[in-house]
Amino acid sequence: MWGGCSPPASLTCLPRPPYAQNSTRTRSTGASLPNLPPQNLTIATTGASGSLFLKHFLLAVERDRRVQTVNFIASDSALRVMAEELSLRGRANLVSQILGKSARKIHQQSNADIGANIASGSYPSDAMVVIPCSVGTLARIANGIASQLIERAADVCLKEKRPLVLCVRETPLNKIHIRNMYRAADAGATVYPLIPTFYNRPASLDAMAREFAFRVLAHIGLPQPNAYRWKG
């Protein structure tokens, strides 16, 4: 009854959260499908530096045949950052600007549209990733302030116990940031700091960002065939 642990004498022994890679979900047929890769994703980007990581994350899910639908949200601050880092201009055809081509499955949502499909728990989103996640967005999610679609969609994931991954990008961290990361994790989110790997010796910034995107996708149950795997 204690999820594999002895009766908890403290908060160090708690039931495991229902992450995508070991959860059981149901489709419209009502049949249980354990370990099914997520097919319907929500991806958000906010005003933290690191737009290249977002680009490679979107490119990967656009290629992945297991993913059928992606709802994409960009905050106003994210537009400013992407203009600086990816040389994008304006909101028009934003996804196509990021990918460098037309998207088949990625649908842009307005962050001001609090009545969008992903704002409801009845909409079957399988997982949500915020990449990069600013500490301002982290603070609002951690404290239940859902006045914009990004925060509301994240709040829905938490209340419905769906995977929520926050790729937080900030340094140095003050105590407020650390407390908010604790609050978000305690509520069920995965805090996945935007820290790339170096042991795979990436030859370029694109290779570095691509590998990080692959790691996040593997975390939510979508391992990528070209991902680097340490062999010791």
VOGUDREN-459304 format. One record per residue (C-alpha): residue number from 0; x, z, y; residue in one letter. Coordinates in nm, 4 decimals. Each point is the difference from the previous one (the first is absolute). Layout:
<rs>
[NUM [X Z Y] A]
...
</rs>
This chain:
<rs>
[0 [0.0000 0.0000 0.0000] M]
[1 [0.3041 0.0347 0.2250] W]
[2 [0.1103 -0.3679 -0.0267] G]
[3 [0.2991 0.0702 -0.2255] G]
[4 [0.1170 0.3072 0.1946] C]
[5 [-0.0361 0.3655 -0.0785] S]
[6 [-0.2610 0.1785 0.2129] P]
[7 [0.1527 -0.0259 0.3482] P]
[8 [0.1425 0.3188 0.1382] A]
[9 [0.0888 -0.1880 0.3171] S]
[10 [-0.0416 -0.3371 0.1697] L]
[11 [0.3017 -0.1371 -0.1866] T]
[12 [-0.2141 -0.0915 -0.3015] C]
[13 [-0.2919 -0.2186 0.1002] L]
[14 [-0.1895 -0.2842 -0.1745] P]
[15 [0.1553 -0.3435 0.0458] R]
[16 [-0.1639 -0.2202 0.2620] P]
[17 [-0.1810 -0.3122 -0.1253] P]
[18 [0.2505 -0.2685 0.0991] Y]
[19 [-0.0646 -0.3634 -0.0867] A]
[20 [0.2539 -0.0242 -0.2802] Q]
[21 [-0.1663 0.2671 -0.2129] N]
[22 [-0.3591 -0.0037 0.1218] S]
[23 [-0.3136 -0.1351 -0.1644] T]
[24 [-0.2317 -0.2163 0.2065] R]
[25 [-0.3246 -0.1802 -0.0695] T]
[26 [-0.1067 -0.3492 0.0960] R]
[27 [-0.3542 -0.1195 0.0627] S]
[28 [-0.0576 -0.0153 -0.3770] T]
[29 [0.0367 0.3775 -0.0173] G]
[30 [0.2732 -0.0261 -0.2635] A]
[31 [0.3023 0.2252 0.0343] S]
[32 [0.3246 -0.1913 0.0498] L]
[33 [0.2988 0.2364 -0.0168] P]
[34 [0.3237 -0.1037 0.1697] N]
[35 [-0.1574 -0.3089 0.1551] L]
[36 [0.2157 -0.1402 0.2823] P]
[37 [-0.1673 0.0225 0.3405] P]
[38 [-0.1836 -0.3194 0.0922] Q]
[39 [-0.1413 0.0922 0.3406] N]
[40 [0.2530 0.1338 0.2517] L]
[41 [-0.0173 0.1282 0.3550] T]
[42 [0.3216 -0.0499 0.1977] I]
[43 [0.0513 0.1347 0.3504] A]
[44 [0.2872 -0.0178 0.2444] T]
[45 [0.0580 0.2202 0.3030] T]
[46 [0.2353 0.0407 0.2937] G]
[47 [0.3158 0.1073 -0.1812] A]
[48 [0.3052 -0.2223 -0.0283] S]
[49 [0.0386 -0.1878 -0.3278] G]
[50 [-0.2232 -0.3074 0.0189] S]
[51 [0.2300 -0.1883 -0.2383] L]
[52 [-0.1026 0.2399 -0.2779] F]
[53 [-0.3646 -0.0801 0.0694] L]
[54 [0.0729 -0.3732 -0.0138] K]
[55 [0.1552 0.0202 -0.3447] H]
[56 [-0.2736 0.2317 -0.1249] F]
[57 [-0.2672 -0.2512 0.1064] L]
[58 [0.1965 -0.2897 -0.1501] L]
[59 [0.0214 0.1848 -0.3318] A]
[60 [-0.3715 0.0810 -0.0237] V]
[61 [-0.0896 -0.3559 0.1051] E]
[62 [0.2056 -0.1275 -0.2969] R]
[63 [-0.1211 0.2594 -0.2509] D]
[64 [-0.2793 -0.1493 -0.2106] R]
[65 [-0.1251 0.3462 -0.0988] R]
[66 [-0.1028 0.0687 0.3587] V]
[67 [-0.3265 -0.1706 0.0904] Q]
[68 [-0.0845 0.1348 0.3464] T]
[69 [0.2025 0.1532 0.2821] V]
[70 [-0.1535 0.1481 0.3155] N]
[71 [0.2638 0.0145 0.2729] F]
[72 [-0.0120 0.2078 0.3198] I]
[73 [0.2513 0.0060 0.2858] A]
[74 [-0.0124 0.2560 0.2787] S]
[75 [0.0559 -0.1008 0.3627] D]
[76 [0.3402 0.1679 -0.0083] S]
[77 [0.0905 -0.1975 -0.3131] A]
[78 [-0.0666 -0.3241 0.1862] L]
[79 [0.2540 0.1029 0.2629] R]
[80 [0.2598 0.0872 -0.2635] V]
[81 [-0.0560 -0.3236 -0.1929] M]
[82 [0.0362 -0.1983 0.3207] A]
[83 [0.3456 0.1537 0.0448] E]
[84 [0.1182 -0.0047 -0.3612] E]
[85 [-0.1664 -0.3118 -0.1451] L]
[86 [-0.0473 -0.2007 0.3226] S]
[87 [-0.3763 -0.0118 -0.0516] L]
[88 [-0.2311 -0.0761 0.2888] R]
[89 [-0.3593 0.1204 0.0276] G]
[90 [-0.2659 0.0854 -0.2558] R]
[91 [-0.1006 -0.3570 -0.0873] A]
[92 [0.0895 -0.0982 -0.3572] N]
[93 [0.1973 0.3235 -0.0294] L]
[94 [0.0318 -0.0047 -0.3791] V]
[95 [0.1141 -0.3627 0.0015] S]
[96 [0.2551 0.0839 0.2693] Q]
[97 [0.1418 0.2823 -0.2113] I]
[98 [0.0099 -0.1964 -0.3255] L]
[99 [0.1067 -0.3279 0.1524] G]
[100 [-0.2832 -0.1697 -0.1874] K]
[101 [-0.3744 0.0258 -0.0556] S]
[102 [-0.1252 0.2947 -0.2062] A]
[103 [-0.2440 -0.0417 -0.2891] R]
[104 [-0.0963 0.3591 -0.0656] K]
[105 [0.1041 0.2027 0.3079] I]
[106 [-0.2850 0.0623 0.2443] H]
[107 [0.0661 0.1528 0.3412] Q]
[108 [-0.2222 0.2834 0.1214] Q]
[109 [-0.0291 0.1338 0.3545] S]
[110 [0.1287 0.3539 0.0398] N]
[111 [-0.2882 0.0632 0.2401] A]
[112 [-0.2618 -0.0969 -0.2622] D]
[113 [-0.0899 0.3419 -0.1341] I]
[114 [-0.2899 -0.1597 -0.1889] G]
[115 [0.2164 -0.2360 -0.2083] A]
[116 [-0.0363 -0.0094 -0.3784] N]
[117 [0.3071 0.2173 -0.0635] I]
[118 [-0.1457 0.2760 0.2199] A]
[119 [-0.2412 0.0873 -0.2818] S]
[120 [0.0721 0.1760 -0.3266] G]
[121 [-0.2452 -0.2364 -0.1698] S]
[122 [0.2394 -0.2916 0.0585] Y]
[123 [0.2237 -0.0370 -0.3095] P]
[124 [0.3470 0.0165 0.1538] S]
[125 [0.2479 0.0977 -0.2713] D]
[126 [0.2884 0.1201 0.2201] A]
[127 [0.1234 0.0066 0.3593] M]
[128 [0.3525 -0.0350 0.1387] V]
[129 [0.0976 0.0637 0.3634] V]
[130 [0.3305 -0.1788 0.0655] I]
[131 [0.1637 0.0941 0.2267] P]
[132 [-0.1906 0.3199 0.0784] C]
[133 [0.0660 0.1513 0.3418] S]
[134 [0.0061 0.3766 0.0345] V]
[135 [-0.3005 -0.0285 0.2315] G]
[136 [-0.2006 -0.1678 -0.2762] T]
[137 [0.1325 0.2565 -0.2465] L]
[138 [-0.1205 0.2801 0.2287] A]
[139 [-0.3506 -0.1440 0.0284] R]
[140 [-0.0305 -0.0578 -0.3758] I]
[141 [0.1376 0.3445 -0.0841] A]
[142 [-0.2455 0.1697 0.2338] N]
[143 [-0.3098 -0.2065 -0.0772] G]
[144 [-0.0224 -0.1791 0.3358] I]
[145 [-0.1637 -0.3294 -0.0959] A]
[146 [-0.0979 -0.1695 0.3264] S]
[147 [0.1579 -0.3365 -0.0973] Q]
[148 [-0.0336 -0.2065 -0.3168] L]
[149 [0.3512 0.0708 -0.1306] I]
[150 [-0.0526 0.3755 0.0042] E]
[151 [-0.3581 -0.0301 -0.1301] R]
[152 [0.1066 -0.2198 -0.2931] A]
[153 [0.2752 0.2507 -0.0811] A]
[154 [-0.2498 0.2857 0.0226] D]
[155 [-0.2254 -0.1852 -0.2454] V]
[156 [0.2892 -0.0303 -0.2462] C]
[157 [0.0630 0.3727 0.0201] L]
[158 [-0.3628 0.1022 -0.0444] K]
[159 [-0.0513 -0.2477 -0.2859] E]
[160 [0.3337 0.1059 -0.1566] K]
[161 [0.1453 -0.3495 0.0122] R]
[162 [0.3726 -0.0709 0.0431] P]
[163 [0.1149 0.0167 0.3620] L]
[164 [0.3661 -0.0779 0.0763] V]
[165 [0.1432 0.0772 0.3434] L]
[166 [0.3333 -0.1722 0.0661] C]
[167 [0.0991 0.2285 0.2847] V]
[168 [0.2704 -0.1259 0.2344] R]
[169 [0.1509 0.2493 0.2454] E]
[170 [0.3268 0.1811 0.0592] T]
[171 [0.0890 0.2728 0.0690] P]
[172 [-0.3044 0.1944 -0.1167] L]
[173 [-0.1299 0.2986 0.1911] N]
[174 [-0.2033 0.2826 -0.1513] K]
[175 [-0.3298 -0.1625 0.0987] I]
[176 [0.0910 -0.3153 -0.1958] H]
[177 [0.1045 0.2042 -0.3035] I]
[178 [-0.3160 0.2109 0.0078] R]
[179 [-0.2139 -0.3123 0.0227] N]
[180 [0.1801 -0.1565 -0.2959] M]
[181 [-0.0709 0.3170 -0.1959] Y]
[182 [-0.3672 -0.0067 0.1026] R]
[183 [-0.0386 -0.3658 -0.0987] A]
[184 [0.1702 0.0559 -0.3348] A]
[185 [-0.2059 0.3120 -0.0625] D]
[186 [-0.3164 -0.2037 0.0608] A]
[187 [0.1047 -0.2555 -0.2624] G]
[188 [0.2094 -0.2607 0.1832] A]
[189 [0.3450 -0.1142 -0.1073] T]
[190 [0.2531 0.0274 0.2814] V]
[191 [0.2379 -0.2876 -0.0731] Y]
[192 [0.2583 -0.0026 0.2816] P]
[193 [0.1198 -0.3426 0.1066] L]
[194 [0.3493 0.0450 -0.1409] I]
[195 [0.1550 -0.3077 -0.1678] P]
[196 [0.2350 0.0065 -0.2968] T]
[197 [0.3668 -0.0988 0.0136] F]
[198 [0.1136 0.0341 -0.3628] Y]
[199 [-0.1422 -0.3483 -0.0662] N]
[200 [0.2365 -0.1329 0.2707] R]
[201 [-0.2524 -0.2077 0.1973] P]
[202 [0.1624 -0.3081 0.1527] A]
[203 [-0.2349 -0.0159 0.2978] S]
[204 [-0.2654 0.1900 0.1926] L]
[205 [-0.2626 -0.2105 -0.1769] D]
[206 [0.1355 0.1004 -0.3409] A]
[207 [-0.0013 0.3654 0.1052] M]
[208 [-0.3585 -0.0162 0.1255] A]
[209 [-0.1165 -0.1957 -0.3050] R]
[210 [0.1387 0.2584 -0.2413] E]
[211 [-0.1686 0.2842 0.1877] F]
[212 [-0.3316 -0.1885 -0.0163] A]
[213 [0.0458 -0.0417 -0.3751] F]
[214 [0.0594 0.3743 -0.0399] R]
[215 [-0.3206 0.0864 0.1835] V]
[216 [-0.1987 -0.2523 -0.2032] L]
[217 [0.1342 0.1466 -0.3242] A]
[218 [-0.1075 0.3435 0.1199] H]
[219 [-0.3646 -0.1102 0.0266] I]
[220 [0.0014 -0.1763 -0.3365] G]
[221 [0.1209 -0.3505 0.0926] L]
[222 [0.3597 -0.0300 -0.1276] P]
[223 [0.1651 -0.3250 0.1063] Q]
[224 [0.1940 -0.2171 -0.2480] P]
[225 [0.2909 -0.0617 0.2387] N]
[226 [0.0494 0.3627 0.0994] A]
[227 [0.3446 0.1538 -0.0414] Y]
[228 [0.0184 0.2574 -0.2765] R]
[229 [0.2891 0.2421 -0.0334] W]
[230 [0.1566 -0.0164 -0.3471] K]
[231 [0.2614 0.2694 0.0358] G]
</rs>
